Amino acid sequence: MHRHAAESAAAEPARLQKLLAQAGFGSRREIEDWITAGRLTLNGRLAQLGNRATTRDKIELDGKPLVFEQASGDIRVLMYHKPEGELVSRSDPQGRPTVFAHLPKIRGAKWMSIGRLDFNTSGLLLFTNSGELANGMMHPRSEIEREYAVRVFGGLSEEEIERLQAGVKLGDGLAAFGKVLPAGGDGANRWYRVTLKEGRNREVRRLMESIGKQVSRLMRLRYGPVVLPEELKPGEWRELEPPAVAALAAQLAPGRPAR
């Protein structure tokens, strides 16, 4: 978070989960879970979901103060090839590996993931030092297209592809793929390239499950204009050049500029 962003956060109260997510302490969902579990305190009192705060408030997680660090320099973005079997979390009570263990250190700041991939999903995962960029890109209004390679047991009929593109009602609303393109495969397992313009939890898998299909492999290939390089091996990262970062910022919804 840049100096003027940090000063703005200090001056203007924000919902606690938003404030902490923008500062890179975790996703909003994770932070809401901390609040619900009674792990967060705000100025000595148990935090509530509706609490608002600034960086000047005393915020503690499990009794330990959260220190708001201030980054300097430009917005930075990393692309990381996430392997299966890693969590998009800073730590795990069960001791499972997390994506953050592989990232380079960043002085005076923390890397924030732009969206998530579940434990059994591999592929492109983006990280940034800018909370504004991360939240702007994840906001539903931005409608940034994600592309995945998905392996489906038994394949899809033309009718099933049409259903998936027309829209299927899930537990959290209507969902649909933008494109569903056959991409080969062996035996009963068939590969497809699919696109989405949102990042709901397990959305690709849930869409396939809604028509009775089982996903055996899932890999994200692209997030907006950023494509996973073929030479970037699982567990490796690469930093984007400034023109590529600018192209990402240009994807943001109107009224949500990156700072």
Secondary structure, 3 states (H helix, E strand, C coil): CCHHHHHHHHHCCEEHHHHHHHCCCCCHHHHHHHHHCCCEEECCEECCCCCEECCCCCEEECCEECCCCCCCCCCCEEEEEECCCCECCCCCCCCCCEHHHHCCCCCCCCCEEECCCCCCCEEEEEEECCHHHHHHHHCHHHCCCEEEEEEEECCCCHHHHHHHHHCEEECCEEECCCCEEECCCCCCEEEEEEEECCCCCCHHHHHHHHCCCEEEEEEEEEECCEECCCCCCCCCEEECCHHHHHHHHCCCCCCCCCC
